[in-house]
């Protein structure tokens, strides 16, 4: 049966209650557009591990009223980004966030806690019935200047919801993207396997450093996502252990994420003890560990079909090597909101959103597939086999800095450009009509 409430008010329909979908809901409320969010799970829970929010995304959260006081409750402000060779010597380091000169901090946060922060804000500002849990958008059609979404409940029953627009923020396995691009290639796995966990530990270096240690094809990444406990001095350290293997047979494990025992993979990192960091001890200190293939999808030529648009991972799932997956989803939501302010709630706004982001972010997907900022470790491998005494003799400082500057420009958080940019959505801006 059609949802007559939806048909009468023609809200924007959002498929997916993750970070991108909830950021869009808050943005739509800010600019005066009603919306409904359909989320598959019956109850939102703070699942996941650590992610980083780049200053371009933090700026947008601040403009949504989620300031330092809110973000400090779910993570820590990052102070440093560093790459360290397998021999324990620094390859590159730089300050991050305000220490680097940005007007906004960079945050290392727990992904699930960020989602819950956004969800609470949506419930407080828009009402708890804005997010329809246990309901998944499985298809759409255009009809009489509106879009009609097919919504499936967990018991398999289906109904229809009518909206002015449909925005699919439904992730890697987006049903909306599959309908929009039925000939899209399968999920792409390049051979990297990640194991992820969190372990209590003493923060190192700056106390809030993101560190990548090892080589391009064999490394660990770790950073704190909580401040140290005053009693113990221990913070929650988020870590990712990664190797690259032959992918000619495809992903054979079946599940896209599964709980595994540390002993299943610890042998890849035995002996990685540097005094200042005992990697095997860090890995063994996790209460639970999950295994993931590092995957993405080939870019598509457009994220828009009439009154339907893709956002976040549904549009551009990418390798998590540049700490910009969640950040880009937030930016997507804000750019879409700005397009609605300029063009009204219709296809013109979606085309403007597509024109602003699709080509550039698709290029970023491919750049991340090519190692992203970790490409510096690849250069070390190529030039000296990962063994060096003086990194300047292998990759001069100017070359390292230029490499990182190119990546930050491509990912949308070059300092000078971001600091000088006007707000994506001007304060008080509203969609007319």
Secondary structure, 3 states (H helix, E strand, C coil): CECHHHHHHCCEEEECCCHHHHHHHHHHHHCCCCEEEEECCCCCCCCCCEEEECHHHHHHHHHCCCCHHHHCCCEEECCEEEEECCCCCEEEEEECHHHHCCCCCCEEEEHHHHHHHHHHHHHHHHCHHHEEECEEEEEEEEECCEEEEEEEECCCCEEEEEECEEEECCCCCCHHHHHHCCCCCCCEEEEEEEEEEEEEECCCCCCCEEEEEEECCEEEEEEECCCCCCCCCCEEEEEEEEEECCCCCCCCCCCCEEEECHHHCHHHHCCCECCCCEHHHHHHCCCCEEEEEEEECCCCCCCEECCEEECCHHHHCCCCCCCCHHHHHHHHHHHHHHHHHHHCCCHHHHHHHHHHHHHHHHHHHHHHHCCHHHHHHHHHHHHHCCCCCCHHHHCCHHHHHHHHHHHHHHCCCCHHHHHHCCCCCCCCCCCCC
